[in-house]
């Protein structure tokens, strides 16, 4: 009996796109949000494809353990059958997809392949009952690395964090706008010019969006700009896209030059400057090649990095940030620091930050820079500059780890250091 046409089964296109996106991340090393597979879809399918791919990336070790429990011999790690089974189980566990829809949309993905195998394994697991998981395992190499660097408690906190959807942080131009928003709309204010929402629909529908009162920015990502002194008149925001820090600096009254090498992300920065009615000089350039002004009162270098500190929102970083990538990013950060050092006037401030959980990118880079630049010293945060719950190390820098503020929704992991150039 001929198999019925599967190309028109509702939902298959979204699953096929999710399969292509996972291949792009796990085999090609691309970012999940840069994978183009979902862009040709319409309606709710693009969001569904991203959701399925994201839930798989959050749960691969746990999903594989389930799959291996139902097979006589392990499937190859890179087999399509394993990936399709991962997708099917992720939908059951995280998206509450009905069993019939899971099976109907999984089998067409292996037409001409191990359809019988996938059907059998999936049927066994669905009949057995797929357990809900409160904490998830991270990739083995990540757990080993983070356990060595930060300890088992941080690894356990990261396991809890990756399954919990992060809240929405809004950063405001003015304190009175944040106060009014929290009073009339809701949310929690964890520091100045900030409101945290547990959940929200489209941000464009929230009060104050059209009038440019706020922008979306993770609270941890807003901390580096808070270390720029009020007295600094001219500020370089190096590697600035997508632009939250530029908006903070402009709202604080600084004269800002905003430089970034990502031509595709700068339009969003310019759009947000227009929406918030703030001004900054936006420059498309690689900082290592840029011939800009030779003196600034302050420089904010939120450097390109592995981005492993954003794993809650971007679980793909756990599979893209291999050792070679971390080393490459650390080398580039040191190059950028060495480039920026001579642009800072004597007595000026340089804030260096990375959204990374890798000590090789934060602490080690800073140590290398200071060892070769005796005219720079660490300037620890002063009371009131950062929220009271943000820890400062004995050396004077800030290292935010998983587990901090967990009961309030947590923070992205960050490393931040403020340096002063000796006058």
N, C-alpha and C positions, 0 to 999 in steps of 0.2 A: 504493500500500500504506500503510495507516494507521500512523503512528508509535506505538510501544508506550508505554504509560504510564510516565512518568519519575519520578513523585512518590515511588515506593517503591524506587527504586534506592538501594542502600546507599551512604551517604556524601554523597548530594546535599544533604540537609538541612544538614549541617555546612558544605558549600561555599556554600550559599545564605546561611547566617548570616554566614560570613566576608565575602561580597560586601556584605551590608548593613552590616557593621562598617566595612569600608573606605570605603563611602560616607559613613558617619557621621563618620569621621576627616577624609577628604580634602575633602568637600563641606560638611559642617556644622561642622567644627572641634571635634568632641567628642573626649574621651579614649577610647583603645581600651578601657580597662578599665571605662568607664562605658557603653559601647554595649550595649544590652539584647538584641541579636539572638541571642546564644548562650544566654540564660537559659532559653528554652523547650525546649532540647535535653536529652537524657538520655544516660547512659552515658559513653562517651569522646568523644562529639561536641562538647561544649562546649570541651574542651581542644584538639581538632583544629581547630575553627573559629578559636580564638585563635591557635594556632600558624601556621595558613595566613596569616591576616591580618598577624601580626607579621613573618613572613618576607617577605611582599610589601613591607611598609613599610621593611624593612631594605635592599631591593634594587631599588627602583623604577627608578633611572637605568640600571642594568645590564640589568634585565628589558626596559625599553623599547628599549634598543639591540638586543637580540636580536629583539624583535618587529619593529622597523623594518627589520631586515636581511632579513626574509622577506615584506615587503609591497611592492607597486609604489608606493604612496603612503602616507604616515603616517596611521595611524588617529587620530581626535580624542583628545586627552588624556583627556577625560571620557566616552568611549564605554564602553558595557558590554563590547563585544568586547575592547577593550584590557585592561580590568580582569580579565575572565575569563582571558585569555591570561597576564596577570601571575600570577594565582593558580596556573594550571596549571604554569607554568615554575618558580615558587617551590617547588612540591611536588616537582618533578623534581630541582631543584638541592639543596634543603635538607632535604627530608623523605624522600627516597628512595622516593617513591611509584611503583609500577609504571606503565608507559606505558598499559596497558589501563585501569587505574583512573583515570588522569588524564583520558583521553579520555571515558570513560563518565560521569564526574561533571562534566566541563566543559560538554559539549554541551547537557544539559538546562537550563543556566543561560541559554542564548540561544535557547531555543525561541520561535518566533514572531519571531526576529530574524536576525542575520547568522550563522546556524548553519554554513552552508557555508563562509563566510570563516574562521571560527574553526577549523573542522575542517581546512581546508587549511593555514592558517598553523601550527597546532599539529603537524600531520603532517609538514610540511616541517622544522620545527625538531627534532622528535624523531628523524626519520631522519638529519638532519645530525649530531646529537649535541650536547647542551647542555653547554657547558664548566662545570666547577666553578671557582669564583672564590675566591681566597685573600684578596683585598681588594676592597672595594666602593666605588663612588662614592657620595658624599653628595649630597643635593639641591644644585643649582648655586648657589642663593642662600646656602645654609649654607656651602658650601665657600668662596665668595667672601668672606663675612663673617668666618669664622674665620681664613682665610688672612691677611686684612688685620689682624686683631687679634693673632693668635698666631703666624703664620708657617706655611710649608708643612709643616714637620716635624710640627706638631701635627695638621694636616689629615690627613697620611698615617697618623699614629697613630690618629686617629679612624676612618679607613677600616678599619684592621685591627681596631679594637675592636668595631665594630658587628656584625661577623660572628662574633666570638668570644663564646660564652655566658659571662656573668660568674659567678664563683664565689659560694658561699654564705658570708656572714660571720655569725658568732654572737658576740654581746657578752654577757659573763657578769657576774653580780653580784659574784663573788669570784674573786680570782686563783687560789686553790687549786682551784676548780671548773674553771676553764679548763685548768689544768695536768693535772688528772685526765682531763678529756675528751680532750685531745690525746694523752695517754699511752695510754689504753685504746681510744679510738675512732679516733684519727688526726686529720689536719689540720695546718695550719701556724699557729703563733702569730706574728703580725707586730707585735704590741704588747701592752700589758697588758690583761688581761680580754678577750682576743680569740682566736678560733680560726677559720681559714678552711678550708672544705671545697671540693674541686674539684667535687664533685657529690654530690647526696643525693636520696633518695626523699622521701616525705612527712615534713616536719619534725616532725610529731607523734610519729613513731616513734623519733626520736633520743633517746638517754639524756639525762635531765635536763629534758625538756620538761614532763612532768607535775609535777615538783617545782619548776618555775619557776626553774631555775638560770641560764637564758639566754633571749635573744630574738634574732630575726633583725633585723640592721641593717647596712647597708653600712658598711664601715670608715670611709670618708670622712665619712659622715653622723654617725658617732660622735665626730668630732674637736671640733666646737664645744663640746659639753658638757664635754670634758676641759679647756677653758680657764676654766671657772668655778672660782674659788679654793675650796680646802677650807674656809677660814674663813667663807665666806658662809653665813649661817644661813637667811635667807629668800631664795628664788629664784623669779622669775616665768619660767615656760616659755611664752612667747607664741607663738601659732600652732603649737600643740604636736602635733596629730594627724599621723601615726598613733601617736606616743607613745614612740618609742625614746629620745628625749632625756629625756623625763620619767622613764622607768625608770632611766636612767643617773644622773640627779640624785638621785632617791629612794634608789637603791642607795648613793650616796656619802654619804648621811646628811643631805642638805639638807631643809628644810621647803619643799615645792614647791606652788605654785599653777599649774595647767596650764590654759591658756585656748585655745580654738579655736572658729572660726565654723562648722565643718563638723559638723553634728549627726549625719550618717550615719557619720562616722569615729570619733566619740568612744566609741561602745560597744566598739570594738576596743581602745582605750586602757584603758578600765575593765576589760575582760576580761583584758588582759595584766597590769594591776596586781594583779588577783585571783590570776592564775596564779603570778606571781612573789612574791606576798605582800609587795608594796611598797605604800606609801601616798602619795597626793598628793590635793590638792583639785582636782577637775576641774570646769571652768566652761565652759558653752556660751555663747559671746558673741563678737561682733565686737569686736576689741581697740579699734577706733576709737570704739566706743560704750560700752565697758565702764567702769563706775564702781567700780573696785577699790581695794585699799589704796594709800596714797599713798607708800609707801616700801619698797624692797627692797634687800637687800645686793647682789644680782646679778640681771641680766635676760638671758635667752637668747632672742634674736629670730631664729629660723630662718624667714625671711620667705617669703610666697608669691612665686613667681617663674615664669619660663618653663619651668623644669625641664629645660633643654637639656643639663645636665650628666648627666642620667640616660638619655641616648639609647641606651645599650647595652641596658638593660632595657625601655625605653619608646621605641621608634623613632618612634612617632607624634608625639613632641614636635617632631621636625624639620619636620613639616608643619603643626603647629598654631602654633608660635612664630614668627609673622610679626612684622614690624617694629612694627606697631601694638600687638601683644600685649606685646612686650618693653618698649615705652614705657609702656604702661599698668601693667605690673608694677613698673617702676622708680619710677613716681610713687607707687604704693601703698606700696612699701618705704620711701620717704622719709617719707611720712605716718606710717607705723607707728613709724619711728625718732623722729620729732618727738613722737609721742604718748607713747612709752615714756620719753623723756629725763627727764621730771619725776617719774617714779616711782622713780628711782634715787637712793639716798641719796648725800650727798657722800662721795667716796672709793670709791664702789661701782663695779662692773664691768658693762659692757654688751657682750655678744657678739652680733655681727650676722653672719648667714651666709645664703647662697643656693646651691642646687644648680643653678647656672646657668653656662654658658660665655660669657655675654654681659657684656662690660666695662661696658655701660650699666647693668646691674643691680647689679654689685658695686662696682668701683672708682669709677665715676661717682657712684653714690648716696652712697657714703661721703664722697667729696670735697665733695659738696653739703652733707651734714650737718655736716661739720667746719667748713666755711666759715661756717656760720650758728650754730655752737655752740662758741665759743672756750673754754668750760669743759670740753670733752671733748678727750681726746688719745688717740692710738693707744698701746696697751700690747702690745709684741711678745711672742710666746710665750717663756717661759723654758726653759732646758735641762731636758729630761726631761718637760715637759708634753705634748709631741707626739712621735710616733715620729721617729727620726733621719732617715728618708727623706722627711719632709714639709718642703718648702722654705718659707722665710720671705723675703718681698721686702725690699728695702732700706728700704721705708717701714714695714715691720713687720706687714703683713698676710700671709695665706696664700692662694695661688692654685694649685689643683690642676688640672692640664691632662691631656688624654689622652696616654698614653705613660709616665706615672709608674708605676713598679712593674709595668710591662707583663709582664715574665717571671713574675711571681707572680700574675697574673690581673687586674691593673689596679685602678683606683678610679673611682668616679663623680667628675665634675668639680665643684669647689666653690670658693666664695670665702668666707673667714672673716676677720673682724677683731675684735679685742678692744679696747674703749675703756674709759677710766677717767674718771670725773667728778671734776674737781679739787675738793679739799676746801677 
